[in-house]
Amino acid sequence: MYVSDCIDINSAGHLTIGGCDTVELAKEFGTPVYVIDENEIRKNLRTFRDSMNEYYGGNGLAVYASKAFNCKEMCRICAQEGTGIDVVSGGELYTALSVGFPAENIVFHGNNKTYSELCTAVENGVGRIVVDNIDELETLSRIAAEKGKTAGIMFRIKPGIDAHTHDFIKTGQIDSKFGFALETGEAMEAVKKALSTPNVKLRGLHCHIGSQIFDIDPFELAAKVMLELFKAIKDETGVELEELNLGGGFGIKYLESECPKPYGEYMKNVSAVVREYCNKLGIKMPFVLIEPGRSVVGAAGITLYTVGSVKNIPDIRTYVSIDGGMADNPRYALYRADYEIVCANKANEDRSEIVTVAGKCCESGDLIQENTKLQKVERGDILAVLSTGAYNYSMASNYNRIPRPPVVMVKDGEARTVVKRETYEQVSANDI
Ligand code: LLP
């Protein structure tokens, strides 16, 4: 039913998630509210973790990309499931460290980490700082020297792969703000420099080709290109790098019509390519890292809203306005992202209407979906936007001074708040 295993319809005809009636959740926690299923998250984390064992003989680490959804409870879950965490800012790093997440298993990304972010990473012993440029390498070496430490680093490489996804979430091509280019020789130069830079230990190389990718081919190609670079480094410097981080990007189901491949299949196919290429090139099998974000949490989450005004403009369209919008989900405004929307209290009825679901921000572009199928709805109905577990809460803003919704985690019919609803006092707390 619908897009995810954790979603169903109960005998009252109400949509459920994780065994909880969404209409009851809306009553108890208010709307808008993000709801996320813990079992689904753990299942996905285990799929990635276990496939590192199955396909790489345990010589690897699945690292959750927390930009998709970061809060303390999510970091605790990752620690319990034995995955690493990828962070891209001082805030994400702070959250992971604040729950005692093992620093060795933190991967710190970013194309412009600040001096203080780098200091915090070095002081706390973050296992892998993914260095984006030479300036950062030099800064890091100085910071580590001052603190009497050696920083574990990887380099972010642009492998020059064209993954078929939205332009804004493509990252592996040469015209990207992230990392070192391969074609120009920049990557090789950086590696040579790192090998003679004090207080840093180059553990390996990283690439990430983009997000919401359905094909396996671009991942296989990226692995090949990266291993060829490992081989070239071995030939030119005599050093065999130990770690290969292949990034994230596995696609999830937003629409009923979409059919992503099981994640185990990506892992199996890519590992076969890694093994084959290592043999062919005469290099040792590296320790492999992957960084799934969306695929861990995306389909585990939904957002519940209450319908307000329903405005029919004859021969044009019907606007169904909800009590949230681009402030809690900017993805349609940013990427024209697809979503399925269901009326939670009429989930058994046909989605017979074609409507535009609009938010409450003072902006015409504040839409969640245009020309989408929906049951016939009226004021007071509860809408569920599906597959909002990734890049919704984490990308939410206070535009129009709208407080961010809470995050409710559900599990086996029980619900608990893991992030509280913001208050107006909190939204204006820093005003002087
Ligand atoms: N590793 C690195 C270095 C990344 O840059 C990203 C995503 C990931 C891992 C995780 O990728 P995932 O498995 O989630 O596809 N805000 C956009 C997505 C931006 C992704 C940025 N980087 C969206 O809402 O679609």
Boltz pocket constraint, residues with backbone or C-beta under 6 A from the ligand:
constraints:
  - pocket:
      binder: B
      contacts: [[A, 65], [A, 67], [A, 68], [A, 86], [A, 109], [A, 169], [A, 171], [A, 208], [A, 210], [A, 211], [A, 212], [A, 247], [A, 248], [A, 249], [A, 250], [A, 291], [A, 292], [A, 293], [A, 294], [A, 295], [A, 331], [A, 335], [A, 390], [A, 391]]
      max_distance: 6.0
